[in-house]
Amino acid sequence: MSFNWEEYLKFAQQLVQEAQGNSQNPLANEVAYRNAISRAYYSAFNKAREYLLTTTIYNPSRGDSHTHLILAYSNSIFRERKALAPKLSRMKDMRVRADYFGNFYDPTLSRVREPLPEIAKKTVAEARDVLTMIINFKPTTVRDI
């Protein structure tokens, strides 16, 4: 049985809710928000990857699997699939910040100034949108991406 990637999304939502209710420990809250961003992204990434692997001729090459997946959706012949690319790209950018940068607001990355709790909530919502979009993709006999 395959892992249900929606569980990552549920966990991300729990992290956001717990952090919102905890005004006592800002450092723990930042850890929770960063983890929420990461888990939300990975729920969407893995669901999107799983979809392509099971319904198309998607054959990811070695290397940056995240970029390859986003490009596959970006180059899709189906408009509803193509719409996932910018969502996945935005979430990936936030996930990279959350996982690798001590200063989430590093000015060399961009001018993101939105509060971390808002970014975490938006990332969770965007991941939910991606999962819903994938569930609602129209079946097709075409194996093209």
Secondary structure, DSSP 8 states (H G I E B T S, - for coil): ----THHHHHHHHHHHHHHHT--S-HHHHHHHHHHHHHHHHHHHHHHHHHHHHHHS-----SS-HHHHHHHHHHT-SSHHHHTHHHHHHHHHHHHHHHHH-SSTT-TTT----S-HHHHHHHHHHHHHHHHHHHHT----S----
